[in-house]
Amino acid sequence: MTAQPEITQRDLRTKSKEIMDAVQNGQAFTVTRDGHRIGELIPLRRRRRFVPRGEFAAMSRTAPDISLDAFRADQDATAEQEPDDPHVR
């Protein structure tokens, strides 16, 4: 694992476009002030919209077995049992 490059507060101020472009492309930085580390500038994690089929299959192989009866009992216990029609009493 490579260390994050250090940038000074002044670099952040004067080279903000280049630094922000690098962050957008996945680069992280450690920000320093007066030679002391004061923070990290890291890209946001992008949430995936889907999980690839192969990855889902691999995760499923190690998942614990689920009792279908217990699952249905849990659903029945938490589901609203009253009808939604306000005119039904």
A tleap script that builds the chain and sets N, CA, C and O, in Angstrom:
source leaprc.protein.ff14SB
mol = sequence {
  NMET THR ALA GLN PRO GLU ILE THR GLN ARG
  ASP LEU ARG THR LYS SER LYS GLU ILE MET
  ASP ALA VAL GLN ASN GLY GLN ALA PHE THR
  VAL THR ARG ASP GLY HIE ARG ILE GLY GLU
  LEU ILE PRO LEU ARG ARG ARG ARG ARG PHE
  VAL PRO ARG GLY GLU PHE ALA ALA MET SER
  ARG THR ALA PRO ASP ILE SER LEU ASP ALA
  PHE ARG ALA ASP GLN ASP ALA THR ALA GLU
  GLN GLU PRO ASP ASP PRO HIE VAL CARG
}
set mol.1.N position { 0.849 -1.176 0.000 }
set mol.1.CA position { 0.000 0.000 0.000 }
set mol.1.C position { 0.895 1.240 0.000 }
set mol.1.O position { 1.799 1.365 0.826 }
set mol.2.N position { 0.635 2.143 -0.927 }
set mol.2.CA position { 1.467 3.330 -1.017 }
set mol.2.C position { 0.917 4.422 -0.121 }
set mol.2.O position { -0.290 4.511 0.106 }
set mol.3.N position { 1.816 5.252 0.383 }
set mol.3.CA position { 1.419 6.357 1.261 }
set mol.3.C position { 0.751 7.445 0.428 }
set mol.3.O position { 1.069 7.632 -0.746 }
set mol.4.N position { -0.171 8.151 1.051 }
set mol.4.CA position { -0.828 9.267 0.382 }
set mol.4.C position { 0.153 10.410 0.236 }
set mol.4.O position { 0.940 10.666 1.148 }
set mol.5.N position { 0.126 11.097 -0.884 }
set mol.5.CA position { 0.985 12.274 -1.011 }
set mol.5.C position { 0.534 13.357 -0.035 }
set mol.5.O position { -0.655 13.503 0.248 }
set mol.6.N position { 1.503 14.108 0.470 }
set mol.6.CA position { 1.190 15.224 1.353 }
set mol.6.C position { 1.135 16.510 0.550 }
set mol.6.O position { 1.963 16.750 -0.328 }
set mol.7.N position { 0.150 17.326 0.863 }
set mol.7.CA position { 0.051 18.650 0.254 }
set mol.7.C position { -0.092 19.667 1.376 }
set mol.7.O position { -0.676 19.385 2.422 }
set mol.8.N position { 0.446 20.840 1.140 }
set mol.8.CA position { 0.344 21.885 2.154 }
set mol.8.C position { -0.982 22.618 2.008 }
set mol.8.O position { -1.653 22.535 0.980 }
set mol.9.N position { -1.333 23.327 3.051 }
set mol.9.CA position { -2.545 24.146 3.004 }
set mol.9.C position { -2.433 25.147 1.853 }
set mol.9.O position { -3.416 25.423 1.166 }
set mol.10.N position { -1.260 25.673 1.654 }
set mol.10.CA position { -1.045 26.636 0.565 }
set mol.10.C position { -1.247 25.973 -0.792 }
set mol.10.O position { -1.867 26.555 -1.683 }
set mol.11.N position { -0.715 24.728 -0.957 }
set mol.11.CA position { -0.935 24.000 -2.215 }
set mol.11.C position { -2.432 23.803 -2.460 }
set mol.11.O position { -2.917 23.971 -3.579 }
set mol.12.N position { -3.144 23.449 -1.414 }
set mol.12.CA position { -4.578 23.227 -1.536 }
set mol.12.C position { -5.276 24.496 -2.018 }
set mol.12.O position { -6.209 24.438 -2.820 }
set mol.13.N position { -4.822 25.622 -1.529 }
set mol.13.CA position { -5.427 26.899 -1.904 }
set mol.13.C position { -5.042 27.302 -3.339 }
set mol.13.O position { -5.893 27.752 -4.106 }
set mol.14.N position { -3.778 27.142 -3.691 }
set mol.14.CA position { -3.322 27.635 -4.992 }
set mol.14.C position { -3.492 26.633 -6.133 }
set mol.14.O position { -3.560 27.033 -7.295 }
set mol.15.N position { -3.561 25.360 -5.826 }
set mol.15.CA position { -3.694 24.331 -6.870 }
set mol.15.C position { -4.986 23.539 -6.706 }
set mol.15.O position { -5.035 22.343 -6.993 }
set mol.16.N position { -6.025 24.217 -6.245 }
set mol.16.CA position { -7.242 23.491 -5.900 }
set mol.16.C position { -7.854 22.747 -7.079 }
set mol.16.O position { -8.348 21.634 -6.899 }
set mol.17.N position { -7.839 23.322 -8.277 }
set mol.17.CA position { -8.433 22.630 -9.420 }
set mol.17.C position { -7.718 21.320 -9.699 }
set mol.17.O position { -8.360 20.282 -9.861 }
set mol.18.N position { -6.397 21.362 -9.758 }
set mol.18.CA position { -5.634 20.146 -10.042 }
set mol.18.C position { -5.821 19.101 -8.945 }
set mol.18.O position { -5.948 17.909 -9.223 }
set mol.19.N position { -5.835 19.562 -7.701 }
set mol.19.CA position { -6.004 18.638 -6.571 }
set mol.19.C position { -7.405 18.029 -6.595 }
set mol.19.O position { -7.557 16.822 -6.411 }
set mol.20.N position { -8.425 18.849 -6.818 }
set mol.20.CA position { -9.794 18.331 -6.860 }
set mol.20.C position { -9.987 17.366 -8.029 }
set mol.20.O position { -10.706 16.375 -7.900 }
set mol.21.N position { -9.352 17.647 -9.167 }
set mol.21.CA position { -9.420 16.708 -10.294 }
set mol.21.C position { -8.809 15.363 -9.906 }
set mol.21.O position { -9.348 14.307 -10.237 }
set mol.22.N position { -7.676 15.414 -9.201 }
set mol.22.CA position { -7.024 14.177 -8.756 }
set mol.22.C position { -7.902 13.415 -7.767 }
set mol.22.O position { -7.991 12.189 -7.831 }
set mol.23.N position { -8.551 14.138 -6.852 }
set mol.23.CA position { -9.453 13.494 -5.885 }
set mol.23.C position { -10.619 12.853 -6.630 }
set mol.23.O position { -11.018 11.732 -6.316 }
set mol.24.N position { -11.160 13.554 -7.601 }
set mol.24.CA position { -12.269 13.012 -8.380 }
set mol.24.C position { -11.853 11.726 -9.097 }
set mol.24.O position { -12.679 10.842 -9.321 }
set mol.25.N position { -10.585 11.626 -9.451 }
set mol.25.CA position { -10.079 10.426 -10.127 }
set mol.25.C position { -9.590 9.366 -9.155 }
set mol.25.O position { -8.978 8.384 -9.575 }
set mol.26.N position { -9.850 9.546 -7.851 }
set mol.26.CA position { -9.545 8.510 -6.874 }
set mol.26.C position { -8.317 8.737 -6.008 }
set mol.26.O position { -8.027 7.909 -5.145 }
set mol.27.N position { -7.596 9.814 -6.202 }
set mol.27.CA position { -6.384 10.086 -5.415 }
set mol.27.C position { -6.754 10.691 -4.063 }
set mol.27.O position { -7.650 11.530 -3.979 }
set mol.28.N position { -6.069 10.270 -3.018 }
set mol.28.CA position { -6.253 10.830 -1.680 }
set mol.28.C position { -4.999 11.611 -1.296 }
set mol.28.O position { -3.906 11.316 -1.781 }
set mol.29.N position { -5.158 12.597 -0.434 }
set mol.29.CA position { -4.043 13.428 0.004 }
set mol.29.C position { -4.099 13.619 1.515 }
set mol.29.O position { -5.171 13.600 2.121 }
set mol.30.N position { -2.923 13.804 2.110 }
set mol.30.CA position { -2.812 14.242 3.493 }
set mol.30.C position { -2.476 15.723 3.456 }
set mol.30.O position { -1.521 16.130 2.793 }
set mol.31.N position { -3.257 16.532 4.163 }
set mol.31.CA position { -3.057 17.980 4.162 }
set mol.31.C position { -2.223 18.354 5.386 }
set mol.31.O position { -2.477 17.885 6.495 }
set mol.32.N position { -1.219 19.213 5.159 }
set mol.32.CA position { -0.357 19.665 6.255 }
set mol.32.C position { -0.442 21.180 6.399 }
set mol.32.O position { -0.736 21.907 5.450 }
set mol.33.N position { -0.172 21.627 7.628 }
set mol.33.CA position { -0.054 23.054 7.912 }
set mol.33.C position { 1.123 23.217 8.853 }
set mol.33.O position { 1.189 22.557 9.890 }
set mol.34.N position { 2.033 24.073 8.504 }
set mol.34.CA position { 3.245 24.303 9.297 }
set mol.34.C position { 3.979 22.991 9.580 }
set mol.34.O position { 4.544 22.804 10.657 }
set mol.35.N position { 3.962 22.086 8.598 }
set mol.35.CA position { 4.685 20.820 8.736 }
set mol.35.C position { 3.956 19.744 9.524 }
set mol.35.O position { 4.486 18.646 9.696 }
set mol.36.N position { 2.764 20.030 10.003 }
set mol.36.CA position { 1.997 19.062 10.786 }
set mol.36.C position { 0.808 18.559 9.974 }
set mol.36.O position { 0.119 19.327 9.302 }
set mol.37.N position { 0.592 17.273 10.053 }
set mol.37.CA position { -0.573 16.694 9.372 }
set mol.37.C position { -1.837 17.156 10.088 }
set mol.37.O position { -1.952 17.043 11.309 }
set mol.38.N position { -2.789 17.683 9.303 }
set mol.38.CA position { -4.025 18.177 9.920 }
set mol.38.C position { -5.279 17.494 9.379 }
set mol.38.O position { -6.352 17.623 9.968 }
set mol.39.N position { -5.161 16.777 8.279 }
set mol.39.CA position { -6.359 16.141 7.748 }
set mol.39.C position { -6.073 15.350 6.494 }
set mol.39.O position { -4.957 15.318 5.977 }
set mol.40.N position { -7.130 14.714 6.030 }
set mol.40.CA position { -7.051 13.943 4.798 }
set mol.40.C position { -8.117 14.436 3.831 }
set mol.40.O position { -9.227 14.788 4.230 }
set mol.41.N position { -7.765 14.453 2.586 }
set mol.41.CA position { -8.690 14.782 1.515 }
set mol.41.C position { -8.857 13.500 0.716 }
set mol.41.O position { -7.934 13.064 0.029 }
set mol.42.N position { -10.034 12.901 0.808 }
set mol.42.CA position { -10.242 11.592 0.186 }
set mol.42.C position { -11.477 11.629 -0.707 }
set mol.42.O position { -12.418 12.376 -0.437 }
set mol.43.N position { -11.477 10.825 -1.766 }
set mol.43.CA position { -12.660 10.782 -2.625 }
set mol.43.C position { -13.823 10.095 -1.915 }
set mol.43.O position { -13.621 9.204 -1.090 }
set mol.44.N position { -15.025 10.514 -2.241 }
set mol.44.CA position { -16.199 9.848 -1.703 }
set mol.44.C position { -16.334 8.481 -2.353 }
set mol.44.O position { -16.018 8.299 -3.529 }
set mol.45.N position { -16.800 7.542 -1.577 }
set mol.45.CA position { -17.063 6.225 -2.150 }
set mol.45.C position { -18.354 6.304 -2.930 }
set mol.45.O position { -19.364 6.828 -2.459 }
set mol.46.N position { -18.296 5.780 -4.111 }
set mol.46.CA position { -19.507 5.755 -4.930 }
set mol.46.C position { -20.223 4.446 -4.684 }
set mol.46.O position { -19.633 3.368 -4.766 }
set mol.47.N position { -21.497 4.556 -4.384 }
set mol.47.CA position { -22.269 3.346 -4.144 }
set mol.47.C position { -22.576 2.671 -5.471 }
set mol.47.O position { -22.940 3.308 -6.460 }
set mol.48.N position { -22.417 1.378 -5.449 }
set mol.48.CA position { -22.746 0.633 -6.649 }
set mol.48.C position { -24.261 0.528 -6.774 }
set mol.48.O position { -24.976 0.449 -5.775 }
set mol.49.N position { -24.721 0.528 -7.979 }
set mol.49.CA position { -26.156 0.410 -8.220 }
set mol.49.C position { -26.589 -1.047 -8.259 }
set mol.49.O position { -27.769 -1.352 -8.088 }
set mol.50.N position { -25.639 -1.945 -8.482 }
set mol.50.CA position { -25.975 -3.358 -8.530 }
set mol.50.C position { -24.758 -4.170 -8.137 }
set mol.50.O position { -23.635 -3.665 -8.129 }
set mol.51.N position { -24.987 -5.418 -7.814 }
set mol.51.CA position { -23.895 -6.338 -7.506 }
set mol.51.C position { -23.812 -7.322 -8.675 }
set mol.51.O position { -24.821 -7.928 -9.037 }
set mol.52.N position { -22.647 -7.489 -9.262 }
set mol.52.CA position { -22.523 -8.434 -10.372 }
set mol.52.C position { -22.937 -9.846 -9.949 }
set mol.52.O position { -22.726 -10.250 -8.805 }
set mol.53.N position { -23.517 -10.574 -10.874 }
set mol.53.CA position { -24.041 -11.907 -10.601 }
set mol.53.C position { -23.002 -12.822 -9.964 }
set mol.53.O position { -23.307 -13.533 -9.006 }
set mol.54.N position { -21.784 -12.811 -10.485 }
set mol.54.CA position { -20.734 -13.666 -9.942 }
set mol.54.C position { -20.397 -13.332 -8.496 }
set mol.54.O position { -20.172 -14.228 -7.682 }
set mol.55.N position { -20.364 -12.050 -8.181 }
set mol.55.CA position { -20.077 -11.627 -6.809 }
set mol.55.C position { -21.214 -12.025 -5.872 }
set mol.55.O position { -20.972 -12.465 -4.748 }
set mol.56.N position { -22.462 -11.868 -6.338 }
set mol.56.CA position { -23.608 -12.269 -5.524 }
set mol.56.C position { -23.582 -13.773 -5.269 }
set mol.56.O position { -23.844 -14.223 -4.153 }
set mol.57.N position { -23.269 -14.541 -6.297 }
set mol.57.CA position { -23.210 -15.999 -6.144 }
set mol.57.C position { -22.119 -16.392 -5.154 }
set mol.57.O position { -22.318 -17.288 -4.334 }
set mol.58.N position { -20.969 -15.728 -5.226 }
set mol.58.CA position { -19.874 -16.042 -4.293 }
set mol.58.C position { -20.266 -15.714 -2.861 }
set mol.58.O position { -19.969 -16.490 -1.952 }
set mol.59.N position { -20.927 -14.581 -2.638 }
set mol.59.CA position { -21.357 -14.215 -1.288 }
set mol.59.C position { -22.430 -15.175 -0.784 }
set mol.59.O position { -22.463 -15.514 0.399 }
set mol.60.N position { -23.297 -15.604 -1.677 }
set mol.60.CA position { -24.394 -16.491 -1.286 }
set mol.60.C position { -23.905 -17.858 -0.839 }
set mol.60.O position { -24.527 -18.498 0.008 }
set mol.61.N position { -22.795 -18.305 -1.404 }
set mol.61.CA position { -22.277 -19.629 -1.038 }
set mol.61.C position { -21.850 -19.698 0.423 }
set mol.61.O position { -21.893 -20.768 1.029 }
set mol.62.N position { -21.442 -18.576 0.988 }
set mol.62.CA position { -20.982 -18.579 2.380 }
set mol.62.C position { -22.036 -18.047 3.353 }
set mol.62.O position { -21.787 -17.962 4.556 }
set mol.63.N position { -23.208 -17.691 2.835 }
set mol.63.CA position { -24.274 -17.170 3.699 }
set mol.63.C position { -24.883 -18.310 4.514 }
set mol.63.O position { -24.945 -19.446 4.046 }
set mol.64.N position { -25.328 -18.009 5.722 }
set mol.64.CA position { -25.950 -19.054 6.537 }
set mol.64.C position { -27.280 -19.494 5.931 }
set mol.64.O position { -27.934 -18.727 5.223 }
set mol.65.N position { -27.671 -20.729 6.214 }
set mol.65.CA position { -28.959 -21.228 5.756 }
set mol.65.C position { -30.075 -20.481 6.476 }
set mol.65.O position { -29.939 -20.105 7.640 }
set mol.66.N position { -31.174 -20.274 5.769 }
set mol.66.CA position { -32.319 -19.572 6.334 }
set mol.66.C position { -33.486 -20.538 6.406 }
set mol.66.O position { -33.791 -21.242 5.443 }
set mol.67.N position { -34.127 -20.560 7.549 }
set mol.67.CA position { -35.330 -21.360 7.709 }
set mol.67.C position { -36.493 -20.581 7.117 }
set mol.67.O position { -36.826 -19.499 7.598 }
set mol.68.N position { -37.114 -21.128 6.071 }
set mol.68.CA position { -38.222 -20.446 5.424 }
set mol.68.C position { -39.385 -20.248 6.393 }
set mol.68.O position { -40.036 -19.204 6.368 }
set mol.69.N position { -39.650 -21.227 7.235 }
set mol.69.CA position { -40.739 -21.096 8.210 }
set mol.69.C position { -40.466 -19.972 9.212 }
set mol.69.O position { -41.362 -19.195 9.538 }
set mol.70.N position { -39.227 -19.891 9.698 }
set mol.70.CA position { -38.874 -18.835 10.645 }
set mol.70.C position { -38.946 -17.460 9.973 }
set mol.70.O position { -39.373 -16.484 10.589 }
set mol.71.N position { -38.529 -17.394 8.717 }
set mol.71.CA position { -38.583 -16.131 7.968 }
set mol.71.C position { -40.028 -15.670 7.825 }
set mol.71.O position { -40.334 -14.503 8.072 }
set mol.72.N position { -40.907 -16.568 7.433 }
set mol.72.CA position { -42.324 -16.215 7.291 }
set mol.72.C position { -42.940 -15.832 8.630 }
set mol.72.O position { -43.747 -14.903 8.692 }
set mol.73.N position { -42.579 -16.523 9.689 }
set mol.73.CA position { -43.097 -16.180 11.016 }
set mol.73.C position { -42.648 -14.777 11.417 }
set mol.73.O position { -43.434 -14.019 11.985 }
set mol.74.N position { -41.385 -14.418 11.125 }
set mol.74.CA position { -40.893 -13.063 11.416 }
set mol.74.C position { -41.669 -12.025 10.620 }
set mol.74.O position { -42.036 -10.977 11.151 }
set mol.75.N position { -41.916 -12.313 9.355 }
set mol.75.CA position { -42.680 -11.371 8.532 }
set mol.75.C position { -44.098 -11.196 9.076 }
set mol.75.O position { -44.597 -10.075 9.179 }
set mol.76.N position { -44.738 -12.307 9.422 }
set mol.76.CA position { -46.094 -12.230 9.958 }
set mol.76.C position { -46.141 -11.458 11.266 }
set mol.76.O position { -47.097 -10.727 11.526 }
set mol.77.N position { -45.123 -11.617 12.083 }
set mol.77.CA position { -45.090 -10.943 13.382 }
set mol.77.C position { -44.913 -9.438 13.231 }
set mol.77.O position { -45.410 -8.674 14.059 }
set mol.78.N position { -44.216 -9.000 12.191 }
set mol.78.CA position { -43.948 -7.570 12.037 }
set mol.78.C position { -44.877 -6.885 11.055 }
set mol.78.O position { -44.990 -5.660 11.069 }
set mol.79.N position { -45.542 -7.647 10.206 }
set mol.79.CA position { -46.432 -7.040 9.211 }
set mol.79.C position { -47.708 -6.546 9.879 }
set mol.79.O position { -48.219 -7.137 10.831 }
set mol.80.N position { -48.192 -5.451 9.344 }
set mol.80.CA position { -49.438 -4.901 9.867 }
set mol.80.C position { -50.574 -5.853 9.521 }
set mol.80.O position { -50.762 -6.203 8.356 }
set mol.81.N position { -51.312 -6.259 10.503 }
set mol.81.CA position { -52.364 -7.244 10.299 }
set mol.81.C position { -53.723 -6.593 10.051 }
set mol.81.O position { -54.669 -7.271 9.649 }
set mol.82.N position { -53.827 -5.307 10.283 }
set mol.82.CA position { -55.098 -4.603 10.110 }
set mol.82.C position { -55.247 -4.207 8.634 }
set mol.82.O position { -54.257 -3.868 7.985 }
set mol.83.N position { -56.472 -4.246 8.103 }
set mol.83.CA position { -56.687 -3.810 6.717 }
set mol.83.C position { -56.404 -2.309 6.584 }
set mol.83.O position { -56.542 -1.550 7.543 }
set mol.84.N position { -56.013 -1.906 5.390 }
set mol.84.CA position { -55.710 -0.495 5.131 }
set mol.84.C position { -56.956 0.339 4.869 }
set mol.84.O position { -56.886 1.567 4.925 }
set mol.85.N position { -58.078 -0.281 4.589 }
set mol.85.CA position { -59.294 0.455 4.271 }
set mol.85.C position { -59.842 1.119 5.529 }
set mol.85.O position { -60.203 0.417 6.473 }
set mol.86.N position { -59.918 2.450 5.573 }
set mol.86.CA position { -60.399 3.141 6.793 }
set mol.86.C position { -61.887 2.912 7.062 }
set mol.86.O position { -62.374 3.178 8.161 }
set mol.87.N position { -62.612 2.411 6.042 }
set mol.87.CA position { -64.044 2.198 6.215 }
set mol.87.C position { -64.373 0.827 6.771 }
set mol.87.O position { -65.514 0.561 7.149 }
set mol.88.N position { -63.361 -0.057 6.822 }
set mol.88.CA position { -63.568 -1.385 7.393 }
set mol.88.C position { -63.355 -1.300 8.889 }
set mol.88.O position { -62.335 -0.778 9.338 }
set mol.89.N position { -64.299 -1.804 9.669 }
set mol.89.CA position { -64.166 -1.747 11.122 }
set mol.89.C position { -64.209 -3.109 11.709 }
set mol.89.O position { -64.111 -3.259 12.927 }
savepdb mol mol.pdb
quit
